[in-house]
Amino acid sequence: MASAAPQTSVKAPSALLALTELPRALFELAALPWAAPALATAPRGDGHPVIVLPGFVTSDRSTGVLRGFLKRHGYHAHTWDLGRNLGPKAIGHQGEKLIDRVLAVHEATGQKVSLVGWSLGGVMARLVAKRIPHAIRQVITLGSPFSGSPKASNVWRAYEMLTGQKIDADHTKAQLHEVSAPPPVPSTAIYSRADGVVAWQNCCEEIGPMSDNIEVHGSHCGLGVNASVLYAIADRLAQAEDDWHPFERSGIRAFVYPSAGHA
């Protein structure tokens, strides 16, 4: 099982990484057409529902590329339909609005729902998986800081200002503690050591029988349009519901996915 770094030793990403986030993300988006042949070979899905959760202050518009990719690969990709992700203002104090959205898709389709959450959206996905595991097939997080100190981030002050939620409040601490351990469903954490928004160490999962980490090269803001991330998501979602297994990194994949599954 991977051990987390001491909380005091994990710092927010450097100013250089933060300042280069936007150009790096734009490069990742521009590179997608060149990666199209490789992405076309990604495993196809079985049609089960997938809800994509956007990151902090973003909306469903930010996940359009990812949802389009999933639809082309055989999934019923759904928006989260909760507007901009402003923490509890969007999902409710106890996550009840997001839980209702997931349950609505679950009941309408008669199938378990996979959740793909970008940044803050991934933290919320883990919370939902803890609360209603019977409705969740698996969880995939993209650069989601679900462990460690929330102050190991370059946006925590903006989070407090825009959401009205203090990260040192007892309620916030309780929810962070709840999501820090792996949920009772298969879960995969995708992260980049070059993340310029949150400390990558806090985005890594404890390795267990139903949990894994996948390291990629890229920016935080580009994770949803990064070709290697899209391929990894398709690979994870294509697994049979009762046959989850860790990500395979042998062969040429070892050059694209540098981590051995641990932080």
C-alpha positions as a Markdown table, in Angstrom:
| # | Residue | x | y | z |
|---|---|---|---|---|
| 1 | Met | 0.0 | 0.0 | 0.0 |
| 2 | Ala | 1.4 | 3.4 | -0.9 |
| 3 | Ser | 2.2 | 5.6 | 2.0 |
| 4 | Ala | 1.4 | 9.3 | 1.9 |
| 5 | Ala | 4.0 | 11.9 | 2.3 |
| 6 | Pro | 4.0 | 13.7 | 5.7 |
| 7 | Gln | 1.5 | 16.5 | 5.5 |
| 8 | Thr | 4.0 | 19.2 | 6.5 |
| 9 | Ser | 6.4 | 18.2 | 3.7 |
| 10 | Val | 3.9 | 18.6 | 0.8 |
| 11 | Lys | 3.8 | 22.2 | -0.5 |
| 12 | Ala | 1.8 | 23.9 | -3.2 |
| 13 | Pro | 3.2 | 23.7 | -6.8 |
| 14 | Ser | 5.8 | 26.2 | -7.8 |
| 15 | Ala | 5.0 | 29.6 | -9.3 |
| 16 | Leu | 6.6 | 28.5 | -12.6 |
| 17 | Leu | 4.3 | 25.5 | -12.9 |
| 18 | Ala | 1.3 | 27.6 | -12.0 |
| 19 | Leu | 2.1 | 30.3 | -14.5 |
| 20 | Thr | 2.6 | 27.8 | -17.4 |
| 21 | Glu | -0.7 | 26.0 | -16.7 |
| 22 | Leu | -2.7 | 27.7 | -19.5 |
| 23 | Pro | -0.1 | 27.4 | -22.3 |
| 24 | Arg | 0.5 | 23.8 | -21.4 |
| 25 | Ala | -3.2 | 23.0 | -21.4 |
| 26 | Leu | -3.7 | 24.7 | -24.8 |
| 27 | Phe | -0.8 | 22.6 | -26.2 |
| 28 | Glu | -2.4 | 19.4 | -24.9 |
| 29 | Leu | -5.7 | 20.4 | -26.6 |
| 30 | Ala | -3.9 | 21.3 | -29.8 |
| 31 | Ala | -2.1 | 17.9 | -29.8 |
| 32 | Leu | -5.4 | 15.9 | -29.7 |
| 33 | Pro | -5.7 | 15.6 | -33.5 |
| 34 | Trp | -2.2 | 14.1 | -33.7 |
| 35 | Ala | -3.2 | 11.6 | -31.1 |
| 36 | Ala | -6.4 | 10.6 | -32.9 |
| 37 | Pro | -5.1 | 7.4 | -34.4 |
| 38 | Ala | -3.9 | 6.1 | -31.0 |
| 39 | Leu | -7.1 | 7.2 | -29.3 |
| 40 | Ala | -9.1 | 5.3 | -31.9 |
| 41 | Thr | -7.6 | 2.1 | -30.6 |
| 42 | Ala | -8.7 | 2.7 | -27.1 |
| 43 | Pro | -11.0 | 0.0 | -25.6 |
| 44 | Arg | -14.7 | 0.6 | -26.3 |
| 45 | Gly | -17.4 | 0.5 | -23.7 |
| 46 | Asp | -20.5 | -1.5 | -22.9 |
| 47 | Gly | -22.9 | 1.5 | -23.0 |
| 48 | His | -23.1 | 2.0 | -19.2 |
| 49 | Pro | -23.7 | 5.5 | -17.9 |
| 50 | Val | -20.8 | 7.8 | -17.0 |
| 51 | Ile | -21.3 | 11.2 | -15.3 |
| 52 | Val | -18.4 | 13.6 | -15.8 |
| 53 | Leu | -17.9 | 16.2 | -12.9 |
| 54 | Pro | -16.1 | 19.5 | -13.7 |
| 55 | Gly | -13.4 | 21.1 | -11.7 |
| 56 | Phe | -13.5 | 24.1 | -9.4 |
| 57 | Val | -15.4 | 27.2 | -10.9 |
| 58 | Thr | -15.8 | 25.4 | -14.2 |
| 59 | Ser | -19.1 | 24.0 | -15.7 |
| 60 | Asp | -20.2 | 21.2 | -18.0 |
| 61 | Arg | -18.7 | 23.2 | -20.9 |
| 62 | Ser | -15.2 | 22.3 | -19.7 |
| 63 | Thr | -15.9 | 18.6 | -20.0 |
| 64 | Gly | -17.2 | 18.7 | -23.5 |
| 65 | Val | -14.1 | 17.1 | -25.1 |
| 66 | Leu | -14.0 | 14.3 | -22.6 |
| 67 | Arg | -17.7 | 13.6 | -22.8 |
| 68 | Gly | -17.6 | 13.6 | -26.6 |
| 69 | Phe | -14.7 | 11.1 | -26.5 |
| 70 | Leu | -16.6 | 8.8 | -24.2 |
| 71 | Lys | -19.7 | 8.9 | -26.3 |
| 72 | Arg | -17.7 | 7.9 | -29.4 |
| 73 | His | -16.3 | 5.0 | -27.4 |
| 74 | Gly | -19.7 | 3.6 | -26.5 |
| 75 | Tyr | -20.7 | 5.2 | -23.2 |
| 76 | His | -23.8 | 7.2 | -22.2 |
| 77 | Ala | -21.8 | 10.2 | -21.0 |
| 78 | His | -23.8 | 12.6 | -18.9 |
| 79 | Thr | -23.3 | 16.1 | -17.7 |
| 80 | Trp | -23.5 | 16.8 | -14.0 |
| 81 | Asp | -26.2 | 19.6 | -14.6 |
| 82 | Leu | -25.3 | 21.6 | -11.4 |
| 83 | Gly | -23.9 | 24.7 | -13.0 |
| 84 | Arg | -20.4 | 25.9 | -12.0 |
| 85 | Asn | -18.6 | 23.8 | -9.5 |
| 86 | Leu | -18.6 | 26.1 | -6.5 |
| 87 | Gly | -18.4 | 23.4 | -3.8 |
| 88 | Pro | -21.3 | 23.2 | -1.5 |
| 89 | Lys | -23.1 | 26.0 | -3.4 |
| 90 | Ala | -23.4 | 23.5 | -6.3 |
| 91 | Ile | -23.8 | 20.1 | -4.7 |
| 92 | Gly | -25.4 | 21.0 | -1.3 |
| 93 | His | -24.0 | 21.1 | 2.2 |
| 94 | Gln | -24.0 | 17.3 | 2.4 |
| 95 | Gly | -23.7 | 16.6 | -1.3 |
| 96 | Glu | -27.4 | 15.9 | -1.6 |
| 97 | Lys | -27.9 | 17.7 | -5.0 |
| 98 | Leu | -25.1 | 15.6 | -6.6 |
| 99 | Ile | -26.4 | 12.4 | -5.0 |
| 100 | Asp | -29.8 | 13.1 | -6.4 |
| 101 | Arg | -28.4 | 13.6 | -9.8 |
| 102 | Val | -26.4 | 10.4 | -9.7 |
| 103 | Leu | -29.4 | 8.4 | -8.4 |
| 104 | Ala | -31.6 | 9.9 | -11.1 |
| 105 | Val | -29.3 | 8.5 | -13.8 |
| 106 | His | -28.9 | 5.2 | -11.9 |
| 107 | Glu | -32.7 | 4.7 | -11.7 |
| 108 | Ala | -33.4 | 5.9 | -15.3 |
| 109 | Thr | -30.9 | 3.5 | -16.8 |
| 110 | Gly | -31.1 | 0.6 | -14.3 |
| 111 | Gln | -27.3 | 0.4 | -14.3 |
| 112 | Lys | -24.6 | 1.4 | -11.9 |
| 113 | Val | -23.0 | 4.8 | -12.8 |
| 114 | Ser | -19.2 | 5.4 | -13.3 |
| 115 | Leu | -18.0 | 8.8 | -12.1 |
| 116 | Val | -15.2 | 10.7 | -13.7 |
| 117 | Gly | -14.2 | 13.8 | -11.7 |
| 118 | Trp | -11.8 | 16.5 | -12.6 |
| 119 | Ser | -10.0 | 18.2 | -9.7 |
| 120 | Leu | -12.6 | 19.2 | -7.1 |
| 121 | Gly | -15.1 | 17.2 | -9.1 |
| 122 | Gly | -13.1 | 14.0 | -8.3 |
| 123 | Val | -13.2 | 14.8 | -4.6 |
| 124 | Met | -17.0 | 15.1 | -4.9 |
| 125 | Ala | -17.1 | 11.8 | -6.8 |
| 126 | Arg | -15.4 | 10.0 | -4.0 |
| 127 | Leu | -17.8 | 11.5 | -1.5 |
| 128 | Val | -20.8 | 10.2 | -3.5 |
| 129 | Ala | -19.2 | 6.8 | -3.8 |
| 130 | Lys | -18.9 | 6.6 | -0.1 |
| 131 | Arg | -22.5 | 7.7 | 0.4 |
| 132 | Ile | -24.3 | 5.6 | -2.2 |
| 133 | Pro | -21.9 | 2.8 | -3.3 |
| 134 | His | -24.8 | 0.6 | -4.5 |
| 135 | Ala | -25.3 | 3.0 | -7.4 |
| 136 | Ile | -21.6 | 3.4 | -8.4 |
| 137 | Arg | -19.7 | 1.2 | -10.7 |
| 138 | Gln | -16.2 | 2.9 | -10.4 |
| 139 | Val | -14.6 | 6.3 | -9.7 |
| 140 | Ile | -11.9 | 7.9 | -11.8 |
| 141 | Thr | -10.3 | 11.1 | -10.5 |
| 142 | Leu | -8.2 | 13.6 | -12.5 |
| 143 | Gly | -5.8 | 15.7 | -10.4 |
| 144 | Ser | -8.1 | 15.6 | -7.4 |
| 145 | Pro | -6.6 | 16.5 | -4.1 |
| 146 | Phe | -8.5 | 14.2 | -1.8 |
| 147 | Ser | -5.8 | 13.7 | 0.8 |
| 148 | Gly | -3.2 | 15.8 | 2.6 |
| 149 | Ser | -3.6 | 19.4 | 3.5 |
| 150 | Pro | -6.0 | 21.5 | 1.2 |
| 151 | Lys | -3.6 | 24.4 | 1.6 |
| 152 | Ala | -1.1 | 22.5 | -0.6 |
| 153 | Ser | -2.7 | 24.3 | -3.5 |
| 154 | Asn | -2.5 | 27.6 | -5.4 |
| 155 | Val | -6.3 | 28.1 | -5.3 |
| 156 | Trp | -7.3 | 27.4 | -1.7 |
| 157 | Arg | -7.9 | 31.1 | -0.9 |
| 158 | Ala | -10.0 | 31.5 | -4.0 |
| 159 | Tyr | -12.0 | 28.4 | -3.0 |
| 160 | Glu | -12.8 | 29.9 | 0.4 |
| 161 | Met | -13.8 | 33.2 | -1.2 |
| 162 | Leu | -16.0 | 31.8 | -3.9 |
| 163 | Thr | -17.6 | 28.9 | -2.1 |
| 164 | Gly | -18.1 | 30.4 | 1.3 |
| 165 | Gln | -16.6 | 27.2 | 2.8 |
| 166 | Lys | -13.6 | 27.5 | 5.1 |
| 167 | Ile | -11.2 | 24.7 | 4.6 |
| 168 | Asp | -10.4 | 24.7 | 8.3 |
| 169 | Ala | -14.0 | 24.3 | 9.3 |
| 170 | Asp | -15.0 | 21.1 | 11.1 |
| 171 | His | -17.5 | 20.2 | 8.4 |
| 172 | Thr | -14.9 | 20.6 | 5.7 |
| 173 | Lys | -12.3 | 18.6 | 7.6 |
| 174 | Ala | -14.8 | 15.8 | 8.2 |
| 175 | Gln | -15.7 | 15.5 | 4.5 |
| 176 | Leu | -12.0 | 15.5 | 3.5 |
| 177 | His | -11.3 | 12.8 | 6.1 |
| 178 | Glu | -14.2 | 10.8 | 4.6 |
| 179 | Val | -12.9 | 11.0 | 1.0 |
| 180 | Ser | -9.2 | 10.4 | 1.8 |
| 181 | Ala | -9.6 | 6.6 | 2.2 |
| 182 | Pro | -10.4 | 4.5 | -0.9 |
| 183 | Pro | -14.2 | 4.2 | -1.6 |
| 184 | Pro | -15.8 | 0.8 | -1.5 |
| 185 | Val | -15.9 | 0.6 | -5.3 |
| 186 | Pro | -13.0 | 0.4 | -7.8 |
| 187 | Ser | -11.2 | 3.7 | -8.0 |
| 188 | Thr | -8.3 | 5.1 | -10.1 |
| 189 | Ala | -6.5 | 8.3 | -9.4 |
| 190 | Ile | -4.9 | 10.0 | -12.5 |
| 191 | Tyr | -2.3 | 12.6 | -11.7 |
| 192 | Ser | 0.7 | 14.6 | -13.0 |
| 193 | Arg | 3.8 | 15.5 | -11.2 |
| 194 | Ala | 3.8 | 18.7 | -13.3 |
| 195 | Asp | 0.5 | 19.8 | -11.8 |
| 196 | Gly | 0.6 | 23.6 | -11.3 |
| 197 | Val | -2.6 | 23.9 | -9.3 |
| 198 | Val | -2.5 | 21.3 | -6.5 |
| 199 | Ala | 0.2 | 19.2 | -5.0 |
| 200 | Trp | 0.3 | 15.9 | -7.0 |
| 201 | Gln | 1.2 | 13.9 | -3.8 |
| 202 | Asn | -2.3 | 14.7 | -2.5 |
| 203 | Cys | -3.9 | 13.3 | -5.7 |
| 204 | Cys | -2.6 | 9.8 | -5.2 |
| 205 | Glu | -4.7 | 6.8 | -4.0 |
| 206 | Glu | -3.7 | 4.2 | -1.5 |
| 207 | Ile | -2.9 | 1.1 | -3.5 |
| 208 | Gly | -5.3 | -1.8 | -2.7 |
| 209 | Pro | -7.3 | -4.6 | -4.3 |
| 210 | Met | -9.7 | -2.1 | -5.9 |
| 211 | Ser | -7.6 | 1.0 | -6.3 |
| 212 | Asp | -4.7 | 2.2 | -8.5 |
| 213 | Asn | -2.8 | 5.4 | -9.5 |
| 214 | Ile | -1.9 | 6.4 | -13.1 |
| 215 | Glu | 0.8 | 9.0 | -13.6 |
| 216 | Val | 0.7 | 11.1 | -16.8 |
| 217 | His | 2.7 | 13.9 | -18.3 |
| 218 | Gly | 0.7 | 17.1 | -18.4 |
| 219 | Ser | -0.9 | 20.1 | -16.7 |
| 220 | His | -3.7 | 20.3 | -14.2 |
| 221 | Cys | -6.0 | 22.4 | -16.5 |
| 222 | Gly | -5.3 | 20.1 | -19.5 |
| 223 | Leu | -6.1 | 16.8 | -17.8 |
| 224 | Gly | -9.5 | 16.6 | -19.5 |
| 225 | Val | -8.1 | 17.1 | -23.0 |
| 226 | Asn | -4.8 | 15.2 | -22.5 |
| 227 | Ala | -4.6 | 12.2 | -24.9 |
| 228 | Ser | -2.9 | 9.9 | -22.5 |
| 229 | Val | -5.6 | 10.7 | -19.9 |
| 230 | Leu | -8.4 | 10.0 | -22.3 |
| 231 | Tyr | -6.9 | 6.7 | -23.3 |
| 232 | Ala | -6.4 | 5.7 | -19.6 |
| 233 | Ile | -10.0 | 6.6 | -18.8 |
| 234 | Ala | -11.3 | 4.5 | -21.7 |
| 235 | Asp | -9.2 | 1.6 | -20.6 |
| 236 | Arg | -10.5 | 1.8 | -17.0 |
| 237 | Leu | -14.2 | 2.2 | -18.0 |
| 238 | Ala | -14.0 | -0.7 | -20.4 |
| 239 | Gln | -13.4 | -3.3 | -17.7 |
| 240 | Ala | -16.2 | -5.7 | -16.8 |
| 241 | Glu | -18.2 | -4.7 | -13.8 |
| 242 | Asp | -17.0 | -7.8 | -11.9 |
| 243 | Asp | -13.5 | -7.9 | -13.2 |
| 244 | Trp | -11.6 | -4.8 | -12.3 |
| 245 | His | -7.8 | -4.9 | -12.4 |
| 246 | Pro | -4.9 | -2.4 | -12.2 |
| 247 | Phe | -3.8 | -0.5 | -15.3 |
| 248 | Glu | -1.3 | -2.4 | -17.5 |
| 249 | Arg | 1.9 | -0.5 | -18.1 |
| 250 | Ser | 4.0 | -3.0 | -20.0 |
| 251 | Gly | 5.4 | -2.4 | -23.5 |
| 252 | Ile | 5.1 | 1.0 | -25.1 |
| 253 | Arg | 2.7 | 2.2 | -22.4 |
| 254 | Ala | 5.7 | 2.4 | -20.0 |
| 255 | Phe | 7.0 | 5.4 | -22.0 |
| 256 | Val | 3.6 | 7.2 | -21.7 |
| 257 | Tyr | 2.7 | 6.3 | -18.2 |
| 258 | Pro | 5.9 | 6.6 | -16.0 |
| 259 | Ser | 4.5 | 5.5 | -12.6 |
| 260 | Ala | 4.4 | 1.9 | -11.4 |
| 261 | Gly | 1.1 | 2.7 | -9.7 |
| 262 | His | 2.3 | 4.4 | -6.6 |
| 263 | Ala | 3.3 | 7.8 | -5.5 |
